[in-house]
């Protein structure tokens, strides 16, 4: 015999369901109907047919079998798109289930946790960038610059690995100068694409455009070579950033940074990386100029323009020496 729910439970501010030992729903108040998207017509049917499923299915597990497990838990129900606090109490007639919507509380807690993680991440990034920038000031070679960047970025807990490449002199090929971190199969896939030239990597796009390139999530970014996306999925690498090393109109090289998480690089983080690329580009330029100034050999070239050239005739007619101050290339 099904006994009607007590009026106090019917009017309770929480959801209440009463269930027989065999799992048959005997009553449900309006709050519970609203929370699980059911109606009073569900009375007399199995709780398993009425109550939405969660990944853990803790409710159904607790009431199955001969003995009821009295317990409380919070679970997410995808079909409802909400978190429910569920309490199970054994009664003489069967089981009473109490429900409360704790979605807003959960979202608030997740927001707080996300802010905490972002603050910690920001602090790590700022420390790493400060160390890199301090070392770049005293760097004397491109190799030292590349090693500093890849070692510092790849050695953190927030990035999987980082590598630095530069265009080979007299060629469009991208040469790897340094790599740091746990590269896995993802970096091997990037290296293979560079060697075979079967596709264009994110880093090559950054050099060609002179602009930062991102792939978040990596597996769903169509312009990333398929082999890199597949390897990244296997390694748990889900985000990538390619930062050109720029000074003025010159792009000296590129930094590739790979991380777990589908949204690993925030807008603020990308802005910081752009600054890093500019400082590193300046450091490369300074190192090149320093090497030229300290070089112990000089190559002097003499060009003969001939007596019939415009410059030669102009010099003779003015009885003066012409000095070439600069060139504007054509084409």
C-alpha positions as CSV (number, residue, x, y, z in Angstrom):
1,X,0.0,0.0,0.0
2,X,1.3,3.4,-1.0
3,X,1.1,6.0,1.8
4,X,0.8,9.7,0.9
5,X,3.7,11.9,1.8
6,X,3.5,13.9,5.0
7,X,2.3,17.5,4.4
8,X,5.4,18.9,5.9
9,X,7.5,17.1,3.4
10,X,5.2,18.0,0.6
11,X,5.7,21.7,1.4
12,X,9.4,21.5,2.4
13,X,11.8,23.9,0.7
14,X,13.9,21.0,-0.5
15,X,13.1,18.2,-2.9
16,X,11.7,15.0,-1.4
17,X,11.2,11.6,-3.0
18,X,9.9,8.5,-1.2
19,X,10.9,5.1,-2.5
20,X,9.9,1.5,-1.7
21,X,12.6,-1.0,-0.9
22,X,12.2,-2.4,-4.5
23,X,13.0,1.0,-6.0
24,X,9.4,2.1,-6.8
25,X,8.7,5.8,-6.4
26,X,5.7,6.3,-4.1
27,X,5.7,10.1,-3.8
28,X,7.5,13.2,-4.9
29,X,7.0,16.8,-3.9
30,X,6.8,19.8,-6.2
31,X,10.3,21.0,-5.4
32,X,11.8,17.6,-6.4
33,X,9.6,17.6,-9.5
34,X,11.1,20.9,-10.5
35,X,14.7,19.9,-9.7
36,X,14.7,16.6,-11.7
37,X,12.2,17.7,-14.4
38,X,9.6,15.2,-13.4
39,X,5.8,15.2,-12.6
40,X,3.5,13.5,-10.2
41,X,2.7,11.0,-13.0
42,X,6.0,9.4,-12.3
43,X,4.6,7.9,-9.0
44,X,4.4,4.1,-9.2
45,X,7.4,3.8,-11.7
46,X,11.0,2.8,-10.9
47,X,13.3,5.5,-9.5
48,X,15.9,4.5,-12.1
49,X,13.5,5.6,-14.8
50,X,12.6,8.9,-13.1
51,X,15.9,10.1,-11.7
52,X,18.5,11.6,-14.1
53,X,21.8,9.7,-14.4
54,X,25.2,11.0,-13.2
55,X,28.6,9.7,-14.0
56,X,28.9,8.0,-10.5
57,X,25.2,7.0,-10.2
58,X,25.6,7.1,-6.4
59,X,21.9,7.3,-5.7
60,X,21.0,4.1,-7.5
61,X,24.0,2.3,-6.1
62,X,23.1,3.3,-2.5
63,X,19.5,1.9,-2.7
64,X,20.2,-1.2,-4.7
65,X,20.3,-4.6,-3.0
66,X,18.8,-5.7,0.3
67,X,20.3,-2.9,2.5
68,X,20.1,0.8,2.0
69,X,23.3,2.8,2.4
70,X,22.5,6.1,4.2
71,X,24.7,8.7,2.8
72,X,25.0,12.2,1.4
73,X,26.9,13.4,-1.7
74,X,27.0,16.1,-4.3
75,X,27.0,15.1,-8.0
76,X,26.7,16.8,-11.4
77,X,23.8,15.7,-13.6
78,X,24.6,16.5,-17.2
79,X,21.0,16.2,-18.4
80,X,19.9,18.8,-15.9
81,X,23.0,20.9,-16.2
82,X,23.1,21.3,-12.4
83,X,24.7,20.0,-9.3
84,X,22.5,18.4,-6.7
85,X,23.1,17.7,-3.0
86,X,21.5,14.3,-2.4
87,X,20.8,12.8,1.1
88,X,19.5,9.3,1.5
89,X,17.7,8.2,4.7
90,X,16.2,4.7,5.4
91,X,12.6,4.6,6.8
92,X,10.3,1.8,7.9
93,X,8.6,1.9,4.6
94,X,11.7,2.2,2.4
95,X,13.9,5.2,1.5
96,X,13.5,9.0,1.6
97,X,15.7,11.0,-0.7
98,X,16.3,14.7,-0.1
99,X,17.5,17.0,-2.9
100,X,18.9,20.6,-2.9
101,X,20.2,22.5,-5.9
102,X,23.8,23.6,-5.2
103,X,24.8,24.6,-8.7
104,X,25.3,28.3,-7.8
105,X,27.5,27.4,-4.8
106,X,29.5,25.0,-6.9
107,X,30.0,27.6,-9.7
108,X,31.1,30.1,-7.1
109,X,33.6,27.7,-5.6
110,X,34.9,26.9,-9.1
111,X,35.3,30.6,-9.8
112,X,37.2,31.1,-6.6
113,X,39.4,28.1,-7.4
114,X,40.0,29.3,-11.0
115,X,41.0,32.7,-9.7
116,X,43.4,31.1,-7.2
117,X,44.9,29.0,-10.0
118,X,45.2,32.0,-12.3
119,X,46.9,34.0,-9.6
120,X,49.4,31.2,-9.0
121,X,50.0,30.8,-12.7
122,X,50.4,34.5,-13.2
123,X,53.0,34.7,-10.4
124,X,55.0,31.8,-12.0
125,X,54.8,33.4,-15.4
126,X,56.0,36.8,-14.1
127,X,58.9,35.2,-12.3
128,X,59.9,33.1,-15.3
129,X,59.7,36.1,-17.7
130,X,61.7,38.3,-15.3
131,X,64.4,35.6,-15.2
132,X,64.4,35.3,-18.9
133,X,64.6,39.1,-19.6
134,X,67.4,39.5,-17.0
135,X,69.4,36.8,-18.8
136,X,68.7,38.1,-22.3
137,X,70.3,41.5,-21.4
138,X,73.7,39.8,-20.9
139,X,73.3,37.2,-23.7
140,X,76.2,37.3,-26.2
141,X,75.0,34.8,-28.9
142,X,71.8,33.6,-30.5
143,X,72.5,30.1,-29.1
144,X,72.6,31.5,-25.6
145,X,69.4,33.3,-26.1
146,X,67.7,30.2,-27.5
147,X,68.9,28.1,-24.7
148,X,67.8,30.6,-22.0
149,X,64.2,30.8,-23.4
150,X,63.7,27.1,-24.0
151,X,65.2,26.0,-20.7
152,X,63.3,28.6,-18.6
153,X,59.9,28.0,-20.2
154,X,60.2,24.2,-20.6
155,X,61.3,23.9,-17.0
156,X,58.1,25.3,-15.4
157,X,55.1,23.2,-14.2
158,X,52.7,25.1,-16.4
159,X,54.2,24.3,-19.8
160,X,55.0,20.9,-21.2
161,X,57.9,22.1,-23.4
162,X,59.3,25.0,-25.4
163,X,61.6,25.2,-28.4
164,X,63.4,28.0,-30.3
165,X,64.0,28.0,-34.1
166,X,65.5,30.3,-36.7
167,X,65.5,30.6,-40.4
168,X,68.6,29.0,-41.9
169,X,70.8,31.5,-43.8
170,X,70.2,31.4,-47.5
171,X,67.1,29.1,-47.0
172,X,63.5,29.2,-45.9
173,X,64.1,26.1,-43.7
174,X,63.4,26.5,-40.0
175,X,66.3,25.2,-37.9
176,X,65.9,24.1,-34.3
177,X,68.4,25.9,-31.9
178,X,67.2,24.7,-28.5
179,X,64.4,22.7,-26.7
180,X,63.5,22.3,-23.1
181,X,60.9,20.3,-21.1
182,X,59.1,17.0,-21.7
183,X,58.8,16.9,-25.4
184,X,57.1,13.6,-25.9
185,X,55.8,12.6,-29.3
186,X,54.5,16.1,-30.0
187,X,57.9,17.8,-30.6
188,X,59.0,14.8,-32.7
189,X,55.9,15.3,-34.9
190,X,56.8,19.1,-35.2
191,X,60.4,18.2,-36.1
192,X,59.3,15.7,-38.7
193,X,57.0,18.2,-40.4
194,X,59.9,20.7,-40.5
195,X,62.2,18.1,-42.0
196,X,59.8,16.7,-44.6
197,X,58.1,20.1,-45.5
198,X,54.8,18.2,-45.9
199,X,52.8,21.0,-44.2
200,X,53.2,24.3,-42.4
201,X,53.8,24.4,-38.7
202,X,52.4,27.0,-36.3
203,X,55.9,28.3,-35.8
204,X,56.5,28.8,-39.6
205,X,53.2,30.7,-39.8
206,X,54.4,33.0,-36.9
207,X,57.7,33.7,-38.8
208,X,55.9,34.3,-42.1
209,X,53.4,36.7,-40.6
210,X,55.5,38.2,-37.9
211,X,52.6,37.8,-35.5
212,X,51.8,35.5,-32.6
213,X,49.9,32.3,-33.6
214,X,47.9,30.2,-31.2
215,X,46.1,26.8,-31.3
216,X,43.5,26.3,-28.5
217,X,42.5,23.5,-28.5
218,X,45.3,22.0,-30.5
219,X,43.4,19.0,-31.7
220,X,40.6,21.2,-33.3
221,X,42.9,23.7,-35.1
222,X,42.7,22.8,-38.8
223,X,45.9,24.7,-39.8
224,X,48.0,22.7,-37.4
225,X,49.5,19.6,-39.2
226,X,47.4,16.5,-38.5
227,X,50.4,14.5,-37.2
228,X,51.1,17.2,-34.6
229,X,47.5,17.3,-33.5
230,X,47.4,13.5,-33.2
231,X,50.7,13.4,-31.2
232,X,49.5,16.2,-29.0
233,X,46.3,14.4,-28.2
234,X,48.3,11.3,-27.2
235,X,50.6,13.3,-25.0
236,X,47.9,15.4,-23.4
237,X,49.2,18.5,-25.1
238,X,46.1,20.6,-25.9
239,X,47.4,24.2,-26.5
240,X,50.2,25.7,-28.5
241,X,51.6,29.2,-29.0
242,X,54.2,30.4,-31.5
243,X,55.9,33.7,-30.7
244,X,58.0,35.4,-33.4
245,X,61.3,37.0,-32.3
246,X,60.8,40.4,-33.8
247,X,62.9,43.6,-33.9
248,X,61.6,46.3,-36.2
249,X,60.7,44.8,-39.5
250,X,63.0,41.8,-38.9
251,X,61.8,38.4,-37.7
252,X,64.9,36.6,-36.3
253,X,63.2,33.4,-35.2
254,X,60.3,31.9,-33.3
255,X,59.5,30.3,-29.9
256,X,57.1,27.4,-29.8
257,X,55.4,26.8,-26.4
258,X,53.1,23.8,-25.7
259,X,50.9,23.2,-22.7
260,X,48.1,20.9,-21.3
261,X,44.6,22.3,-21.1
262,X,42.4,23.5,-24.0
263,X,42.7,27.2,-23.0
264,X,46.2,27.3,-21.5
265,X,47.1,30.7,-22.8
266,X,45.0,33.6,-21.7
267,X,44.8,37.0,-23.5
268,X,47.0,38.5,-20.8
269,X,49.5,35.7,-21.1
270,X,49.7,36.1,-24.9
271,X,50.4,39.8,-24.5
272,X,53.2,38.9,-22.1
273,X,54.6,36.5,-24.7
274,X,54.4,39.2,-27.4
275,X,56.6,41.4,-25.2
276,X,59.0,38.5,-24.6
277,X,59.3,38.0,-28.4
278,X,60.1,41.7,-28.9
279,X,62.7,41.7,-26.2
280,X,64.3,38.5,-27.5
281,X,64.3,39.9,-31.0
282,X,66.1,43.0,-29.7
283,X,68.6,40.7,-27.9
284,X,69.3,38.8,-31.1
285,X,69.9,42.0,-32.9
286,X,72.2,43.3,-30.2
287,X,74.2,40.0,-30.1
288,X,74.6,40.2,-33.9
289,X,75.8,43.8,-33.8
290,X,78.1,43.0,-30.9
291,X,79.7,40.1,-32.8
292,X,80.2,42.4,-35.8
293,X,81.9,45.1,-33.7
294,X,84.1,42.6,-32.0
295,X,85.1,40.8,-35.2
296,X,88.8,40.8,-36.0
297,X,88.3,40.6,-39.7
298,X,86.8,43.1,-42.2
299,X,85.7,42.5,-45.8
300,X,86.1,45.5,-48.1
301,X,84.3,45.5,-51.4
302,X,85.1,47.8,-54.4
303,X,82.6,48.3,-57.2
304,X,83.6,49.6,-60.6
305,X,80.7,51.4,-62.2
306,X,82.5,52.4,-65.4
307,X,83.1,55.7,-67.1
308,X,79.8,55.6,-69.0
309,X,77.6,55.3,-65.9
310,X,75.4,58.1,-64.7
311,X,77.2,58.3,-61.4
312,X,80.6,58.5,-63.1
313,X,79.6,61.2,-65.5
314,X,78.0,63.2,-62.7
315,X,81.1,63.0,-60.6
316,X,83.4,64.1,-63.5
317,X,81.1,67.0,-64.4
318,X,81.1,68.3,-60.8
319,X,84.7,67.4,-60.2
320,X,83.5,65.9,-56.9
321,X,83.3,62.6,-55.1
322,X,79.9,61.0,-54.8
323,X,79.1,59.0,-51.6
324,X,76.5,56.3,-51.5
325,X,74.5,56.8,-48.3
326,X,72.0,54.0,-48.8
327,X,69.9,51.9,-51.1
328,X,66.2,51.4,-51.7
329,X,65.7,47.9,-53.1
330,X,63.3,47.4,-56.0
331,X,61.0,44.5,-56.5
